[in-house]
Amino acid sequence: MDADINRLLLRFEQLMRETNREVINPYIHQLSIDELKPVVSVVAQARAVYLKRLYDIALAHEADHQLPSEAEIVELEQLQRRFKALAEGAQSIEVAIQRGYLDIKES
């Protein structure tokens, strides 16, 4: 029974790879490292804005030893959400390349 399950799981994994490649690959042309730079840059920019705002909030409250206001927390959460969404997207592209869903150009 274990052998049957293992065979099924292997075939299922192969089906997932093939289907993901068939569906995802037509959406994005062959990629080069230079074409991935905008993805990395937008993630870095979102991270920088998020970290800068956190730092500015911390500096603003250093003297008064108060915690950030609710409005500051909401703003920080929005920046964090944007950064995380972009970072997870970049990671998804990385995984898609690793699994062969996307084609890459040779450098």
N, C-alpha and C positions, 0 to 999 in steps of 0.2 A: 504494500500500500504506500509506503514512503517513496518508493521508486516512481509510482504513478503520480504522486503529488509533486515530486521534484521535476518530472518531465513536464507536467502541466505548468508549473511555475516557470520553467525555462522557456516554454513556448509562449506563455503569457508575456514574459519579459521581451521576447523577440517581437511579438505582436505590438507591444507598446512602443518599442524603438522604431519599428517600421512605420507605424501609424503616425507617430509624432514627426518623423522625418517627412512623410508624405504631406502632412498638413502644414507643418511649420516652414519647411524649406522654401516653398514658393513665395512666401511673404517677404523674405529677406534675401537679397542677392548675395553672391559670394562675398565674404568679408575679408578684409586685410586688417592688419594691426592698426594702420592709419585710420581706417574707417571705424574702428572701435574707440578711438580717442575721444570723440564727442560724448560717448556714453560714460567713459571714465571721468571726463571733465565735468559733466553735469552733476555726477555723484559727488565729486570733490567740492564743487561749488556749493551744493546743498549742505554738505558737512561743514564747510567753512562758515556759512551763514549761521547755522545752528550753533556751532561751538562759539562763535563770536558773540552771539546774543546771550548765551549762557554766561560767558565771561563778563559781559557788560552788566548783566543782572547781578552777578556776584559782586562785582566792584561797587555797584550802586548801593548795595546793602552791607558792605563791609563795615562802614563806620557806625551804622545804626544797629547792627546785629539783628536786623529783622529778616524774616523770611520773605521771599518774593510775593508780590500781590497775586490775587487770582487772575487778573488780566495778564500779568507777566507769565504766569504758568500756562495759561491758554495759548499765548503767543509761542512760548517755547514748545508746547505740545504740537502745535501746527508745524513748526519748523522741523521738529523731530519726525513727525509723520511723513512730511515731504522727503526728508533725507532717507528714512527707512524704506519708503516705497521705491525710490530711485536706486538705492543700494540693493534691494531685493531683485529689482528688475535687472540690474547689471549682473548679479549673481545667476539669475535665470538664463541670461545670454551665455555666460560662462559654462553652465551645465549643458545647455543646448549644443554648444560647440564640442564639449567633452564627449557627449553621447552621440555625436554625429548627426544631429538634427539639422545643423547648419553647415554649409560648405565654407571652407576658408581658402583664401588665395595663398599660394606659396610666396614667400618673400624673396 
